[in-house]
Amino acid sequence: MKNSLFCLVILLSFFSCKNQESSSTSSEQTSEKIQNPISLAQWSYHKALFAGEMDNFDFIRKAAELKFDGVEYVNAFFKDKATNTAFLDSLKQVAAENNIKSLLIMIDGEGNFGELDLLKRDSAVENHKRWVDAAAYLGCHSIRVNAFGVGTPEEVSAAVVDGLTKISLYAKAKNINVIVENHGGYSSNGQWLADVMAKVNLDNCGTLPDFGNFCVKRENNSNWDGACVEEYDRYKGVEEMMPYAKALSAKSHDFDEKGEETKTDYAKMISIAHAAGYKGHIGVEYEGSEKSEEEGVILTRDLILAKLK
């Protein structure tokens, strides 16, 4: 009888421990679920900004009003102010007052790192240095650059590797990352861009995967104008870029009646990012025309939040 009772006690203790272990494991798995912070890309309000209906300071305040954690600037909206410390100080002050983090600056119009001509490529490197300095001054972690170039995939790749290496070495001393977005041409080929990253092989040079920019060829061979005639698989592309990702852009255009983006499966994209261990900001970048800019921003924000639950 005593032996039977003893065995029963041992068995009950064993199952109790197993249940506690299972509960603990479940709790740990739940706590490990990634809840990325959400940021707002300035391009989402490009119509209002270009029209003069909003300025850079209004944009920061709008981001705070809409409960974003940080902002991603676009240099086109303060193109002549990279070295204007009075302006940058004001930008920092408004961001601090609104508890908004300045995360990165997207750089356009300063030359292409894929230029086969060395003088033009080095000019692009020099032009980007002031934006590295501006990003560091604002407390950003990165500048986003372009990998445009005309030539064979191999020729442009070699040029981009050279240009990125030069600007990344300069940026490293400023504690700034240099990140490349899939932004048309060869850069919208995930495998091509991942190969470039592997060749640069610097810890402050990475990618900014965008959910929507995967047109690798347009009918008139331009970067943006004309109909897309060849598109890279967006899920494959994001997956290939994620090992190097230092930011993530949730591009949106149109939504269905359920609030889902019509061209991109956000749940799948976020799952790909989480599988790669990405814990950084997910940036809202609305680029549609059917909704107002603010409506599109809110729909995109809410869609991301729904998929993070």
Buried (B, 14 or more C-beta within 10 A) or exposed (E): EEEEEEEEEEEEEEEEEEEEEEEEEEEEEEEEEEEBBBBBBBBBBBEBBEEEEBEBBBBBBBBBEBEBBBBBBBBBBBEEBBEEEEBBEBBBEBBEEBEBBBBBBBBEEBBBBBBBEEEBBBBBBEBBBBBBBBBBBBEBBBBBBBBBBEBEBEEBBBBBBBBBBBBBBBBBEBEBBBBBBBBBBBBBBBEBBBBBBEBBEBEBBBBBBBBBBBBBBBEEEEBEEEEEEEEBEBBBBBBBBBBBBBBBBBBBBBBEEEEBBEEBBBEBBBEBBBEBEBEBBBBBBBBBEEBEBBEBBBBBBBBBBEBBE
